C-alpha cells in the first residue's frame, strides 16, 4: 500500500457506497431466508461461515486478526504509533431466527469499508484502527445477550459465558470449538484497552424516518429493568362460580398490563413499558385462570425515572393482587442502568454529519447494543441511520443504500478524527 505524506482533512474522505452495499448483500447470502431475511444464529455453522468471510476480507484489507476465548474477532489496521490504544468500531453478525440483512452486520461491514477506503486513499491514521465482531449479541441461541462485549468489559465472567447452553444442551464452549473460533486467551478492556469505540447501526425504530433525518447522533441508551411476574389464584368452573367469589389470576394480570402502559406514558417522552409474554394456566375456555406468568420490560433514559417506574409497578401489582384475591411475586431478572455516551465522541459524530451537510438529530437508543457495555470502559458513541418503517428483527428489515453510505462516511470521519488524523 502506497501512503501519502500529506495530512488530509477527515472531511475530504469518502467511502465506496456501492462496495459497502455489495459486501452487505454477500454476507446476507449466508443463512438467507425465503422472505429475504437472514437466519444465522450465534456459533452455528452458518455463523462460522459468516465469520470466515469477514476474516478473509479483513486479511485482504491488510488487517491482523486476533480471536479471543469467547470468540470475539478483532481485526486491526496498524497506525503510525501502534503503542496507542486502537480506535475501534464494530457490532455483530449473528441474527435473530427471522432476522434481517442490516442489524449488526452494517456496523461490522461499515468498519471494514472504513479500512478499505483508507487503503484506497493510501492514508494511515496516527493510532491503529480496529474492527470488533462481538459474539452472541442477539441472545437468540444463548443467554445472556451481548455476551462477547459483556465478557470483554467484565459484565460477567468468561467461565459463566462458556457454560451457557442452548435448548439442545450444547454449551457455548462446545459451539466455539465446533466452528473453530475458540481463541487461546481472554481479551478484556484491562488487557487490551480501547482508545474510543464507535458503532454504526440501523435505528431499529421509526424516529429518524418520521423526522426525515439521515443521521441519528446517539447521546446514550435507555436503561432497562426486566421482570418475571407470577400471579397465583384458583382455577374454578366458569359457570357455577360467581364473579365476586373468583380468584382470577388473568384478571389481575390484565389490570397490570394496563398499569405498565400507564406508568410508561406518565414518564414520557423516553420511558417504555411492555408486557411481551403471558402464560395463562390452565388456558381452557371454561376454566377461570388460576395462574399467570408474565413479563414486564421497563426502559427509561434516567435512572431515577427507572427506579420510580419500578416502585410504581410493585405498588400496582400489590393493588391488583389484593383486589382480585391472588398471590403475586415480582422478580427483577435484568437491570441495565441508563448509559450516556461520551460527549466528545457524540460531538465528533455530530460534527461529521454537519460537515457533510447531512440531516441529523440527537436521539436516544431504546435497544441494547454492544456499545452499551463498551461505554463502561472507554469513550463510546453510536451512529444511527433510518430503517424502513422502523422495522427490525424481521426478515423484511430494509435500509436505503444512500443512508448506509452516509452513516459510514460519518463513521469514517469520526474515527479518523479520533485517531489523530490520517496522512
Buried (B, 14 or more C-beta within 10 A) or exposed (E): EEEEEEEBEBBEBBBBBEBBBEBBEEBBEBBBBEEEBBBBBBBBBBBBBBBBBBBEBBEEBBBEBBBBBBBBBBBBBBBBEEEBBBBBBBBBBBBBBBBBBBBBBBBBBBBBBBBBBBBBBBBBBBBBBBBBBBBBBBBBBBEBBBBBBBBBBBBBEBEBBBEBBBEEEBBBBBBBEBBEBBBEEBBBBEEBEBBBBBBBBBBBBBBBBEEEBBBBBBBBBBBBBBBBBBBBBBBBEBEEBEEEEBBBBBBBBBBBBEBBEEBBEEBEEBBBBBBEEBEBBEEEEEBBBBBBBBBBBBBBBBEEBBBBBBEBBBEBBEBBBEEBBBEBEBEBEBBBBBBBBBEEBBEBBBBBBBBBEBEBBEBBBBBBBBBBBBBBBBBBBBBBBBBBEBBBBBBEBBBBEEBBBBBBBBBBBBBBBBBBBBB
